[in-house]
Amino acid sequence: MMIVNQILQTKGHDVWAISPDTPVVEALQVMAQKRIGALLVMEEGQVQGIFSERDYARKVVLEGRSATDTPVGEIMTAKVFYVRPDNTVEDCMAIMTEKRIRHLPVFAGDHLVGVISIGDVVKAMISDREFMIEQLVNYIEGRRSAVVI
Ligand SMILES: NC(=O)c1ccc[n+]([C@@H]2O[C@H](COP(=O)([O-])OP(=O)(O)OC[C@H]3O[C@@H](n4cnc5c(N)ncnc54)[C@H](O)[C@@H]3O)[C@@H](O)[C@H]2O)c1
């Protein structure tokens, strides 16, 4: 079963983050530029929260706030769940499903070493399944040819 570290080896260890005083509109510009759906909110190297497209939709658009005047720190999600590099993709999916979140920072000890998304997890689960199917097909075909010979 694939683990978080293997996902990071493929997708990289980049962490896109902003400070809590960044105006929402600037955070959205960064998200659009990087083609991502969430940014970690960090201050002095510490994770303070996470800001996602959902935070924007629910707490800015629906509550009639200004994206220019509202700092991300005011509307971010302060409770951040995280995983470790040796957690499995199934662990990640369980947390994402139970907590209804789509992004998880990865901490190795106290060090932030990456971020994974629900898209990364689904992709890893599909590739795990494909590998298993390939092994089963090889096994079945191997047995068949053993019988023919
Ligand atoms: N991630 C994939 O490999 C992938 C593959 C196929 C389709 N999709 C689709 O794209 C849509 C959204 O994708 P998503 O769930 O991956 O979310 P996303 O758009 O936020 O993430 C895109 C990529 O950027 C990375 N990323 C996001 N925020 C980051 C941050 N703050 N710091 C560092 N890296 C960050 C993610 O880990 C992921 O690899 C979904 O509809 C999904 O099904 C994603």
The ligand as a Tripos MOL2 file, in Angstrom:
@<TRIPOS>MOLECULE
LIG
   44    48     1     0     0
SMALL
NO_CHARGES

@<TRIPOS>ATOM
      1 N1         -3.9320   16.0030   -7.7610 N.am      1 LIG1
      2 C1         -3.9750   15.2320   -8.8340 C.2       1 LIG1
      3 O1         -3.0390   14.5230   -9.1610 O.2       1 LIG1
      4 C2         -5.2350   15.2030   -9.7110 C.ar      1 LIG1
      5 C3         -5.2660   14.3150  -10.7640 C.ar      1 LIG1
      6 C4         -6.4040   14.2790  -11.5750 C.ar      1 LIG1
      7 C5         -7.4640   15.1330  -11.3230 C.ar      1 LIG1
      8 N2         -7.4300   15.9820  -10.2950 N.ar      1 LIG1
      9 C6         -8.6160   16.8190  -10.0660 C.3       1 LIG1
     10 O2         -8.3140   18.1780   -9.8660 O.3       1 LIG1
     11 C7         -9.2300   18.7670   -8.9290 C.3       1 LIG1
     12 C8         -8.5750   19.3650   -7.7360 C.3       1 LIG1
     13 O3         -7.4080   18.6820   -7.4470 O.3       1 LIG1
     14 P1         -6.8370   18.3670   -6.0440 P.3       1 LIG1
     15 O4         -7.7920   17.6420   -5.1730 O.co2     1 LIG1
     16 O5         -5.5170   17.6800   -6.2800 O.co2     1 LIG1
     17 O6         -6.6130   19.8050   -5.3330 O.3       1 LIG1
     18 P2         -5.7000   21.0330   -5.7470 P.3       1 LIG1
     19 O7         -6.1370   21.5890   -7.0430 O.co2     1 LIG1
     20 O8         -5.6970   21.9500   -4.5780 O.co2     1 LIG1
     21 O9         -4.2150   20.4200   -5.8830 O.3       1 LIG1
     22 C9         -3.5320   20.3030   -7.1090 C.3       1 LIG1
     23 C10        -2.1050   19.8720   -6.7800 C.3       1 LIG1
     24 O10        -1.4460   20.9300   -6.0600 O.3       1 LIG1
     25 C11        -1.0130   20.4820   -4.7840 C.3       1 LIG1
     26 N3         -1.2810   21.5240   -3.7890 N.ar      1 LIG1
     27 C12        -2.4880   22.0650   -3.5000 C.ar      1 LIG1
     28 N4         -2.3550   23.0200   -2.5620 N.ar      1 LIG1
     29 C13        -1.0440   23.0540   -2.2350 C.ar      1 LIG1
     30 C14        -0.2710   23.8400   -1.3230 C.ar      1 LIG1
     31 N5         -0.8250   24.7840   -0.5610 N.pl3     1 LIG1
     32 N6          1.0510   23.5990   -1.2410 N.ar      1 LIG1
     33 C15         1.6240   22.6550   -2.0170 C.ar      1 LIG1
     34 N7          0.9790   21.8870   -2.9120 N.ar      1 LIG1
     35 C16        -0.3520   22.0920   -3.0170 C.ar      1 LIG1
     36 C17        -1.8070   19.2260   -4.4850 C.3       1 LIG1
     37 O11        -1.1080   18.4070   -3.5970 O.3       1 LIG1
     38 C18        -2.0060   18.6340   -5.8840 C.3       1 LIG1
     39 O12        -0.8770   17.8850   -6.2460 O.3       1 LIG1
     40 C19       -10.1320   17.6750   -8.4960 C.3       1 LIG1
     41 O13       -11.2990   17.7430   -9.2410 O.3       1 LIG1
     42 C20        -9.3340   16.4080   -8.8170 C.3       1 LIG1
     43 O14       -10.1560   15.2800   -9.0220 O.3       1 LIG1
     44 C21        -6.3270   16.0360   -9.4790 C.ar      1 LIG1
@<TRIPOS>BOND
     1     1     2 1
     2     2     3 2
     3     2     4 1
     4     4     5 ar
     5     4    44 ar
     6     5     6 ar
     7     6     7 ar
     8     7     8 ar
     9     8     9 1
    10     8    44 ar
    11     9    10 1
    12     9    42 1
    13    10    11 1
    14    11    12 1
    15    11    40 1
    16    12    13 1
    17    13    14 1
    18    14    15 2
    19    14    16 1
    20    14    17 1
    21    17    18 1
    22    18    19 2
    23    18    20 1
    24    18    21 1
    25    21    22 1
    26    22    23 1
    27    23    24 1
    28    23    38 1
    29    24    25 1
    30    25    26 1
    31    25    36 1
    32    26    27 ar
    33    26    35 ar
    34    27    28 ar
    35    28    29 ar
    36    29    30 ar
    37    29    35 ar
    38    30    31 1
    39    30    32 ar
    40    32    33 ar
    41    33    34 ar
    42    34    35 ar
    43    36    37 1
    44    36    38 1
    45    38    39 1
    46    40    41 1
    47    40    42 1
    48    42    43 1
@<TRIPOS>SUBSTRUCTURE
     1 LIG1         1 GROUP 0 **** ****
